[in-house]
């Protein structure tokens, strides 16, 4: 089994990567395991997916019959994209053609994005937060840095790693605030990654990668690191709460929530995160500051 998020998520699959899978771009980043994590799924390529003609619920190209979701789309009469998800056995399947879709093209989502949204939804319902950010260990303390894109997260991570810090995650922060735990995640390793991401990749070694869940010492919300203009209206809790439901981006994610009667639970968890973040004394909001001072603040 592939260890996708140590201590949290395992996937039974022969694949090394799943196009569009936001939780990991490299399923071999962490050592394989024989022990299932609390969230466990199977992912396979199946060229014999049979989409039923009748259904219990339908939303666009997505339909639900008994315990399974199905998706089938004919592309210009040349080929068909097929996908299924068995909710009872937690098995995702898609045909070979679908595995060749690398990113979203119009209303067509890569298989990995559909899979990510369901897994992230399942985690969110149980108060596991997955959001843009990075996590590092610095001088014996573990920090989660949450920020919008292009706000200096990766640049900061490079500086920490170069100074002897340890890698926990980049691109995503995965936390359980009830247990005060941050989970490791694979380095993004995108083919066309930015220079800052390439630097992180070049710094990583077996000795500076943390591969077990860690206690959180501080959460930092970072904005406007690349400019001196300060936007004091951005509250950490607003940004974090609103971006925590990214699994609702596609029609499949929204359909999964609606058909499964998860809406009230999601609203409940959103309120939980909002209250928790507003009260949590270890969340620091930092705007345009020198990197050297960021981790010295108490």
N, C-alpha and C positions, 0 to 999 in steps of 0.2 A: 504494500500500500504506500501511496505517496503521502508524505507529511507536508501538508500545504501551510498550515498555521500550527506550529508545535503546541501541543496541549489543548488545541481547540478544533482543528479541522483536518481530516484525512480523506483521501479520495482513492478508491480502488480503480485503477486505470492503467493501460499500457502506454498511454500518450505521455509525451514529454512536455508538451505545451498545448493549450487550448486557445485558439484565436479569440481575442477579445475578453479573455478571462481576467478580470481586474484584480482578483485576489492573489494571483501569482502568474508571472510570465515564464517561470521556469519551475516545473513541478519536481525537478531533481535538485533544487537548491538545498533542501534539507535532507538528511539521511532517511531512507525508507524505514518503515516500521511494520510490525505485525500486530500492533495494538491499535484498535479503533479509538479515535478521539470522540468527544461528546457530539460533534457534528461529523457525520460520516455519510458519504455518497459514493455512487459508482458512476463512471462516465465511460461510454464506449461508442465506437463507430458501428452503425448497423445499417446496412443497405437494404434491409427488408422490413422497414417500418411500415406497418399497415394502418393507415388513418381511417377510422370508422366513418361511415356515411351519416350515421345518426349521432346525436350527442345530447348531453344533459345541460350544457352551457356553451355558448359561442361568443367570441369577441374578436371581430376582424378575422384574421387567419388562424387564430388560436381557439381551440375547442377542447372541452373537457368531457370525457366519457368514463364513468365509473371512477377508478382511482388514477386515471392517467390524463395528462395534457398532451395535445398533439398540435403540430404546426406543419402545414404543407403549402408550398407556394411554387407555382409554375412560372419560370423565368423565360419569357419570350418563346415558349413552346420548345425550348432547347433542352432544359433540364429542370428537375424539381428539387427544391430544398425541403428536407424532412427532419423533424425534430420531435422527440417525445420525452415526457417526464412522468415516471411512476411515483406518485406521492407516498404510497405505502412503503415501497421498497427503496425509495430514494435513488432511483436509477435514471440518469440522463442518457439519451441516445440521439444520435444524429447521423445522417448519411455522409458519405465521403465528400460529396459535392459541397455540402454545407460546411465541412471542415476547411474548405478552401477560401471561404469568405473571411478576409483578414480584419475588416473593420466595418463600421456602419456605412451602408450605401443607401441613401434615401431612407425608406421605411424598412429596409432589410438590416437586421442586426446579426452580428456574428454569433455563433453558437455559444461561445464563452461568455458573452454579455448576458444572454438569457440565463445561463447557469449561475453566473455571479449574482444576478438580481434575486433569484430564488434563495440562494444560500444566505445572502446578506439580509434578506427579509426574515428568514428563519432565525438568524442571530439577533436581529433588531428586536423582534418580538420578545426575546429573552434578555433584553437590555444589554446586548453586546454592541458597542458603537464601532462602526467602521467609517473612517473619514479621511480626507486629504491631510497628510502630515508626514512626520517622520519621528523616529524614536532612537535615542542614543543613550549610552551609559558613559558618564563623564565624572572622573574622580570618585568612583564608587557610588554615584547616585544616578538614578534612571529618570530621563526626561522625555516627555512627549511634547512635540511641537506641532501645533495645529495651525494651518494658514492656507489662504487661497493660493492658487498657482502663481508663479512668478513673484513670490515674496521673499525669496532667499532661503528657503528651507534646505535645499540641497547644498547651497554654498556654505551654510552654517554647518551642515553635517560633515562636509569635507574638512572644515577647519577642526572640528571636534575629533574626527578620525585621525587626522594628521598629527594632532597633539597627544595621541595615545588613547583616545576614547574607543568605545566598542559599538558596533552596529547592532541595532535591534530591528529597525525597519526603515524603509524610505517609501515615499509616495503615499503610503497608507499608515494610519495609526489605528490599531485595533485594541480597544480597551473594555474592561469590565469594571465600571466604577463602583459597583457594589462590593467587589472583592479587591478593588484598588490594584488591578493587574493589567499590564500591557503585554500583548502577545507579539512574538517575532513574525516577520513577514519577509518573503523573498525580495531581493533587489530587483528593481523593475527590468533592467537589462533589455530595453527596447532597441530594436535594430537602428532606428533613427533617433536615438536619445540625444538630449542636449549635452554640451560639453561638461557641464557640472555633474550630470549623471554618469558620464564616462569616467570622470575622475573618481567618483565613489567606487565604481566597479574596479578601477585599477588599484585602489587602496585596500580593498577587502582581502582578507586572508582567513585561514581556518582558525587562527587564534584571536581575531578581533570581531568575530561574529557570535552573537548570543543566540542560542537556539532553544532556550527554555523560557517560559513565561516569567516576568519579573515584577516586583513591587514597584509602583509608581511613586517617585519622590516629588515630582513637580510636573504640572501641565502648563505649557506656555502657549498663549495665543498671539501670533505674530502677524502684523500687517504693516504695509508701507515701508518695508525694509529697503526697497530700491529707490525711494524718493524721500525728500525732506517734507513733502506735504503730508500733513497728519489729518486723518479723518476720525474725529472723536465720536462720530455717531455709530461706528461699527462696534457692537457689543459681542463679546465672545460667545455668549449663550445663543444669540440670534443666529450667528453664522453656523455654529456647530449643529444646532437643532435643525435648521433648514436644510443643511447638507447631509444630514444623517439618513435622509430618506431617498437617497439617490437610486435605490432599487425600484422606485416608482417611475423611473424615466421612460421605460418602454411600455407598450400596451400589455405585454405579457406580465410584467411586474404588477401593474395596476389590476389586471384581470385576476391574477393569482390571489391578491389581497381581497378583492371584492367577492370572488367566488368562495373563498375560504373563510369569509366572515371575520377577517382580521382587522377591519377598519377601526373598531372601537379600541382594540388592543394597541394599535399603532398610535392612536391619539393619546391613550393612557401613557405609553412609553415616552412619547414626545413631551408630555407634561412632566414626567419623571426626570428626563434629561434636563429640561429647562429649569426645574426647581433645583436639581442637584448641582448644575453648573453655576447657578446664581448664588448658591450657598457655599460652594466649595472654596475654602480659603487658599488651596494650593494652586489655583488657576491664576496665572499672571498674564495680564494683557500688556504687550510690549510694542511700541511704535517707534520706528526709526531710532535705533540705538546701535552702539558699536557691538560687534559680536563678542568682543572680549568681556563686556559688562553683563551680557545677558544671563550667563550662568552663575554670576556672583550675587544676583539679587535673591533675597530671602522671601 
